[in-house]
Amino acid sequence: MYKKIIYLALFIGVGFVLLQIPFTNIIGSGQNFSFFDFFAPSIGMLLASIWGAISVVIIKTVNVLVSDQSFDTATIIRLFPLALAALYFGAKRFKPLVAAVPLICMIMFILHPEGRQAWFYSLYWLIPMAAIFAKKSLVFNSLGATFTAHALGSVAFLYAFNLPAEVWIALIPIVFLERALFTGGIALSYVIVNSLAI
């Protein structure tokens, strides 16, 4: 328990710093992905998935308060996808339950009038469900985690901002590259954090 408290304190400190380093813009909002998006899921494995998810929400909330941002719709939406990614990354027995979230997101995406016209965009969210079968693969676990976050974030942005189908269709190749980078970043950050934790 003492070791987990130390890990949590270190994670909060490092996570807060990484949140300040932007990586790329999020289309449809004035927000950015940051290097925290690479780092956050790995804590789900080190602290246990529930504590990892809670700590991600705490860090992002504190960051909003400290940086004097407003809790607008986009900011509130962004509190939860990474927490879900940490849950996915660290889950063992209940991973199929977490992996069902992207399936629910697919249904919700297709039920939306704009999403229905770009239904094939949501096929990306089959990846987290398929990835659970590669139980010991760090790469597949990272891939599942990043697409789980992507599913929740995309559906939330669709319903909150009603982005047109053309935007989702145009995003398909961008998502491929973006999530490939996140997969590599999550896997690498886990290897680094895990080696330091030992």
Secondary structure, 3 states (H helix, E strand, C coil): CHHHHHHHHHHHHHHHHHHCCEEEECCCCCCEEECHHHHHHHHHHHCCHHHHHHHHHHHHHHHHHHCCCCCCHHHHHCCCHHHHHHHHHHCCCCHHHHHHHHHHHHHHHHHCHHHHHCHHHHHHHHHHHHHCCCCCCHHHHHHHHHHHHHHHHHHHHHHHHCCCHHHHHHHHHHHHHHHHHHHHHHHHHHHHHHHHHC
